[in-house]
Amino acid sequence: MEQEDPRTRILDAAEELFYGQGVQAVGMDAVRAASGMTMRRVYQHFPSKGDLVEAYLRRRDGRWRASLALYVSRAGGSPREQLLAVFDWLGEWFAEPGFRGCAFVNALGELGAASPGVVAAARHHKTEFNAYLAGLAEAAGAPPATAVHLSLLAEGAITSAAVHGDPTAAADAQEAARLLLDAAVPAR
């Protein structure tokens, strides 16, 4: 059996620990232990904890957005139904046992301006998510401002679900999105 790539093992361990416990609460030794790598090997791949945090966030961004896009594309239906499916996906994510909110907001809250790389990763993630929603909203015939409003609904649902531990925030946001779309795209 082929062994998993050391970089992947380190990133897997870092993701589980950073997302589950927080970036500042986890030291490099914990990542080393969880990955089964030597400290030398960890630092060969990631010369600093900052490098590891940024790599974790970049990888998480790609996986998160790909999972969302796949779910929405499989939901099928009209562009409006696909846009509303975003909130179904969020609801499933919120219901996962290890859900702790948005990894990017969490990391930004912990490290803030002290880490320009984390700021850049968080901005990139949010910009790409907003652009994805904008594409769906445009396909549904909604004006551009509607995408901004939908993004705020989604972000609010993520925060609410994390704070309250209640996955129904996605359904509530979906209902608000439905009302917003009804107002933005009158029936023909």
N, C-alpha and C positions, 0 to 999 in steps of 0.2 A: 504494500500500500504506500502510495506516495505521500510524503510528509507535507503538511500545509506550509506555505511560504512564511518565513519568519516575520516579515513585515506585516502580513495579514494577521498572524497570531497576535502580534503586538497591538495592532489597531483594534482587533476584536476585543482584546482584554481592556484596552483603554476606553473603548466605547461603552462597554458594560459598566466599567467603574466610574468613568466621568459622568455618564448620563444617570447612573443609579445613585451616586453618592455626591456628585459635584466635583468640579475641576480642582478647586483648592483643597478639598478634603483628601484627595488622592495623590500620593507621592509616586515618584518613579519606581521605587522599590515595590510598591503594590502592583504596579503594571508589570514589572519584571516577574514577580511571583505568579500572577494570574496568567501570564503568557507562557510561563515555563522557559523563558529565555534567560540568558545571563545578562547582567547589567551592561557588560561590554557590548553585547549584541543589540540590546535596546538602543544604546547610544550610537552604535554604528548606523542604525536606521534613522534615528531621531536624535540629533545632537543636543537638543534641549527639550524641556517639557513644553515650552511654547511651540516648538516645531511639531511635537506630537499632538497637542491640542488642535492646532490648525489643520493637520492632516486628518484627524478624527472628524472635525467639522466639515471639511471638504468632502470626505467620503460619505458622511451622513447626509449631506445635502443631496448628493447624486442619488443615493439609495431612496431617500424620502420622496424626492420629486418623481423618480422613476416608478415607485410603487403607486403613488397617487395617479400618475398618468395612465398606468396600466389598468388600474381599477376603473377609472373614468372611461377609458376606451372600451373596456369589456362591458360596461354598463349599457353602452349603446344608446339607442333612442335619439331624440332630437337634441340639438345643441343646448336647449334649455334644460332638458332632462340630464344631460351630461354635466352641466354646470351645477345642478342640484345634487348630483351624485358625489361631488366633492365633499359635501357635508355628510353623506353616508360613510365615505371613507374616513373622514375625521372621527365620526362616531365609533367606528371599529377600532381606530387607533386609540381613542380615549379609553376604550374598554379593555385594552391590553393590560395585563397584570403589572407591568413595569412602567406604565405611563407616568411621566414626570413633567409634562409640558413640553415646550419648545426648547430643544437643546441649544439653539442659537441665542435665544433670549436668556436662558439660564447662564450660559457661558459669558455673555455680555454683561449680565448683572453681576457676576462674580469678578470678572476681570476688567470690565469697562474700558476706559480710555488707556489704561495701562498696557493694553495689548492691541496695537493697531491691526495685527493679523486676525484677531478674533472679531474686531469691529468690521473688518473687510469681509470676513466669512459670513457674518450675520447679515450685513447689508446685501451681499450677493444672494444669499438664500432668500431673503424677503423680496428683493427685486425680481428674482426669477419666479417666485410663487405669484407675485402680483402680475407679472407678464403672462403667466399661464392662465390666470383668472381672466385677464383682459382679452386673451385670445378666445376663451370660451364665451365670454360676454359678447364680444363682437360677433361671433358665429351665431349667437342667440338673438342678434339684432338689437342689443342694448347699447345705449350711448356710452362713451368712454368713462364718464364719471361713475357709472354703475359698477364697473370693475373695482374702483377704489372703495366704494361702499361695501361690496361683497368681500373684499380683502379685510376690511375692518371687522365685518361680521365673523369671518373665519378666525382672525387673530384673537378677537374677543372670546370666541368659543374655546380656543386652545387654552387661553389663560384661565377662563372660568372653570373648565374641566380640570385643570391642574390644581387650582386653588381649592375647589370644592370637592374634588374627587368624584365628580358626577358626569358621566359620559352623555347625559341627555342634553348637555349644552349644544351639541352638534345638531340635534333635532330642533331645538329652539332657534338656533341660528339659521337652519335650513328653512324654517317657517318664515322667518324675517326675510330671507333671501327670496323666497317665493313671492312675498308681498312686494318686495322691491322690484322684482322682475315684472310682476303684473302691472305696476305703475309705470315702469320704464318702457315696456314693450306691450302696448295695448293690443288686444285681440283684433284680428282682422276679419 
